[in-house]
């Protein structure tokens, strides 16, 4: 049994990762029947995974309190009647409920962790619930190590379930002339970031990249920075670009739906996100499209970038380091800029098949 906040009513890194996990579950040779409970999704959502052996239970309500009450009742009823072999809690916000019910009914449970939500010491109740879990599923070594250190967890309980990228969707290709014209990118070298522009998410590093632009432009006169995403931090970022004299080089594209992202990656000469990520699926997407990438050097991006073998890792708040790496990527002399090799290595380690194998190992170990 799986329990999630939402999968289909919101787009984000966690939701994308969960969809990949469900796809990997369906790709197992003999997947057992499994029930999936969704607190915030409704039956009208577009769900391509709603088929045997998965059974979805939609608990969306206009009232959050009613939705939580419905979830409690549905879980209690299902756990008592069906007594599933394993319960997978899909978010820390659901852990107090899942942990309480599973301990009361003496059922094993696992918890999925993603990143920042477990990097610092948690409240006592949450720490106890994590420690009492039979297993913890982590998407990166960094999140595993930091969560264990901050919350006194047993690393032997952690199963690694990495993120994945679909190489049939994310592919290299020529830039769309319509998009080039729409964004004013003709004849330009293009840096790109995909990120929420929220004031609480400045760790994504868009402001750091803007600060690096003057130095980059000194080496590459026709460089532009394409920022994909929306949020309340955009006015501050635009003002920063204006103050640094690079407002004509920064293009705020706004929200771009998932199905249009591939065409946007194909516009880029380099993907730049000096961030602090639990993993960073966007790095995989860019590399699968043959685009070289830059990340921060103290986060879960060590996994998709394979400790720097596949991309540049720099101090995440250092504009000078970002500028130096961007200039190296735009020069294109490094093996990490070779699109065909980059795509090959990325899919070998993080294609859907790799995720399915890791999930099978975790499920097999858990059954043992």
N, C-alpha and C positions, 0 to 999 in steps of 0.2 A: 504494500500500500504506500502511495506517495501523497504528501500533503503540501500544497503550495499556496502562497498568497495569491498570485495571478501569473498567467503565462501569456494569454492572448489579448488582454485588454490594455496592455502597456508594452512599449518597446524599450528595451534596454539590454545591457550586457548580461544581466542575470537571466532575463527571460530568454534571450538567444541561447545561452548556455543550457538552460533547462530543456528547451526544445531539442537541442542536440542530444542530450541525455535520453530523452524519450525516444528519439529516432534510433539511438544506439540500442536501447532496450528492445525495440521492435526488430532490430537486426540480429538479435541473438538466435542461435540455431533452434532452440526450443524455449521461448520465453513463457514463463508461467503467467496465468491470468493475474492482472494487477488492477487495483482501483486507484483512481487519481482524484483527490478532493481539491477543489479550487475555491478559495474564500471569496475572491473578488471578480471572478469570471462568470459570465452568464451563458445560457444555452445557445444564444444567438451568435456567439463569437465564432470566428473562422478557425476551425481546428482540424488540420490535416492529419492529426494522429488519432482521431476518434474512431478506432477500429480495434477488432480483436487482436491481441488479448487485453488491450487497455479498455477500461470502463471509466468514463468521466462523470464526476458529480459536481454540478455547478451550483454554487451557494451565494451568488451575487444578490445583494439587497440594497435598496436605497438608503437604508439605515445601517451604519456600521455596527451598532449594538445588536440589531436583529441578525445581521450576517454572522457575527461571532457566535450568537446563541444557536443559530442554525448549524454552524460548524461543530460546536460542542455536541449537540444532539446527534448529528450524523456520524461523527467519529465514534462516539460512545456506543451507538447502536451497532455500527459496523464492526468495531473491535470485539464487542461482546459476542456477536453472532458468528462472525467469520474467523476470528482469531488468526489474522494473517501471519505468515511465517516471518516477514520483516516489515517494519514500518520505517519509511524514509521521510524525515522532517525536512522540508525544503527551504526553511528560513528560520533564523534565530528568533524572530518575532512570534513564531508558532511553537517554539520549543517548550515554554512552560506548560502549555496545554498538552502537547504530544507526550512530553516526558511524564507528566502526572498520570495521564491515562495509561500509558504503557507500563509504568512501574506498578500501578494499582492492579492491572490485569496480568502482570508478569509476562509481558511481550517484549521481544528485543526491538531496539530502535537505533537508527542512524541519523545523523544530522549533516546536512550539506552546508558548508561554509564557503564564502566567496572572497572576502577581503577585509575591508576596513571595519566591518561590524564585529570582528573578533580580534583585531590587532591590539586592542587595549584591554586592561582588566575589566571584566563584566561584573554586573551585580551578583551578589552571593548566590541568589537562586539560579541565575543563568549559568554561573560557573558549576554549581552542583549538577544541574541538568546535563551540561556538556560532559562532565567527568563521569556521570553515570551512564552515558550513552554507550551502547555496545560497540559502535563504530562511528567514525567521523569521515565524511567524504570531503576532500579538499581539492581545489583546482590548481594549486601551485605549491611548490616547496616553500616559497616565502610565506604564504598564508598559513601553511601547516606549522612552520617553525615559530612564527610570531604568535600565533594563537596558542600554541603549546606553552611557550615561555610566559605569556601574559596571564594565562588562566590555569596553569598547573595541569595541563592535559598530558596523557600518556601518548607519546608519538607512535607507539606500536598499534594504537587503535585507529590510526589514520590511514585511509585508503586514498590513493591518488587517482582522481578522475579528471583528466585534463580537458580543456576546451578543445574544440575541433572547428575545422573550416571545410566547407563543401567545395572541392576543386572543380565540380561541374558547374557551379554557379559563379564562383569567383575565379575569373579567367583573365589573362592578358588580352589586349586588343587595342585597336587604334582609338584615338580621342574622337569623341562625337563632335563634328564641326558646329552643330547647333549649340552645344554647351560651351564650346570654346568662345563662340561669338557672344552668347548670353552673358558670360562672366568676364568678357574682355581679356581673354588669355592668349590671344593670337601672338605668336612669336615669343612667348614668355616661357621661362622655366617656372615650374609650379610646385610649391610646397603645399601640403594639405593636412588638415586635422579634422577628424570627426569627433565631436564632443558636445555634451550639454553645456550651454553657456549660462550656468547658474552661479550666483554669487557664492554659494556654498561649495562649488566644485572648482575653485580656482586652481586646485592641485593638478588639473588637466594640463596646465602649462601653456595655454594659448597666449597669455600675457607675456610669458617668458620668450616665446617665439617671436612675438611682435617686437620685443626689446632687442632681439637678435637680428632683426631685419636690416637695420642700417649697415651692419658689418657684412652681412650676406650680400646686400646690394652693391657694396663697394667692389666685390669680386665678380658678381653676376648682375649686370646693370638691368637686365630685363627679367627680374624675378618677381613673382607675385605669390601671395599666401591666401589660399582658398580655405575658409573656415566654414565647415558644415555643422549646423546645429543652431539651436535657439535657446533663449533664456534671458533672465533679468540682468545678466552681467554684460550683455552686448554693448550698452551705452558706455560703460567704463572702458571696455576694450577699444571701442571706436575712438573715444577721447584720448586714450593712450597712443594709438596709432597717429592721430592728428598731432599730438604734442611732439612725437618723435619724427614728424615729417614723412611718415610712410603710409598715410591714409590712402594714397592712390595705389598702394601695393597690397592692401588687405581687402579681400572680397568676402563679405558675409553672405553666404548662400542661403542661410536659414535652414529650415527643416527639409530633409530629403528622405523620402520613404525607403525602406530597406531594399525594395526591388530596383531602385534607381541607383543604389550605392556603387554597383560595379562600374557603371558608366562614369561615375565621378572618380573612382580610384584610377581609371584609365587616363584621366586628365593630369595625374600627378607624376612628377619626376621623383618626389620623395614624400614619404609620410612622416610627419613630425608630431610627436606627442610626448614631451618630457614630463611624464606624469608620475603618479603613485597608484598603481593598479594592483588589484588582486591577481589578475592575469593579463587581460588586455586582448580580447577577441579581435579588435580592429587591427592589431598588428598582423594577425594571421590572415585576415581578409586582404590587407594590402600586399603582403608577401605572396599570397596565392595569385594575385594579379600581376606579380612580377615587379612590384614597387619596393625599393629599399626603405628601411624604416629606422627611426630614432625613438628611443624610449628613455625613461629615467633609469638610474642605476641602483636604486634601493627599493625594489618592489618585485611583484610577481612577474613582471615582464622578462625576468631572467629566463623563464621557461620558454615562452614563444620565441625569444631571440636566442635561445640556447647559449646563455651566458656570454652573449656578444658574438658568437660565431656567425649568426645570421643578420646582425644589425648593429647599430651604434647605441651604446648605453652611456648616458652622461648624467652628471649631477642635475637633478630635475629643476632647480631654481637658479641655474647658472647660464645667463644669456651668452656669455663668451664661449662656453663649452658647446652650447646649442649651435651657435654660429659656425664654429670650427667644424662640427660634424656635418652640418648642412652643406657647407662648402665642399667637404669631401664627397658627400653623396652626389651633389650636382656635378662634380668633376668626373665621377663615374669610373675611376681607375681601380676601384677595389672589387674583389670577387663578390662582395655583398651587394654590389650594384648590378650583377648579372642576373637579369630577370628569370631566365629559364632555370638556372641553377637554384636561385632563391625559391622559386615555386616548387621545384622537385624536392628540395630538402624540407620545406614546410609541410608538404602533403605527406611525405614519408613519416614524419613524426606526429602530425596533427590532423590527418585526414579522418573521415568518418570511420574507416576501418580500424585505425589506431585507438579511437575512443571506444569502439565496440569491444575491442580486445581488453582494454583496461577495465571496462565495466564488467565484462565476464569474469575477470580475475577477482574483482571486488565482490561480486555476487557469489562466486564460488567460495571465496574465503569466508564470507559472512555465513553461508550455509554450513560451512565446516565448524 
